[in-house]
Every structure is written in C-alpha cells, then in structure tokens.
C-alpha cells in the first residue's frame, strides 16, 4: 500500500483490518477469492469512498427529463 497518507506499513494495515499480510497482498492484486467484506474493510481503512454521496445521486435525478421523472422518482 505504498503512498498511503497514513504512512502505515503493510503489516500495520493488515493488523488494523484483522487479516494477514498475505490476504492484504491478495486484495491488492485483485484476487477474486477474497471476501468482499475484507476488501471493503481495507478500502474504508485507507479512505477509499465506496458509494456515491447524496449529492451525486441528487444530481443524477435532476438530469432526468420531466416526462420520465414520474417513473424514476416514485
């Protein structure tokens, strides 16, 4: 996890996530065998936003033409 703003080592991050360094390395490489929950946990620990904020969702809905708003905004 080079370049982390937290200056954590791989060992530190793995420790905080409650996983082994080997599992952390698999997550970094995109190994599909890793549980999604572990991937989310590591992402949150390093500050990666996983979901859109309300403003992004609101902006999306504001772009829907009025004739479709009845369908999408129920």
C-alpha positions, 0 to 999 in steps of 0.5 A: 500500500505504498503512498498511503497518507497514513504512512502505515506499513503493510503489516500495520494495515493488515493488523488494523483490518484483522487479516494477514499480510498475505490476504492484504497482498491478495486484495491488492492484486485483485484476487477474486477469492477474497471476501468482499467484506475484507476488501471493503474493510481495507478500502474504508481503512485507507479512505477509499469512498465506496458509494456515491454521496447524496449529492451525486445521486441528487444530481443524477435525478435532476438530469432526468427529463420531466416526462420520465421523472414520474417513473424514476422518482416514485 
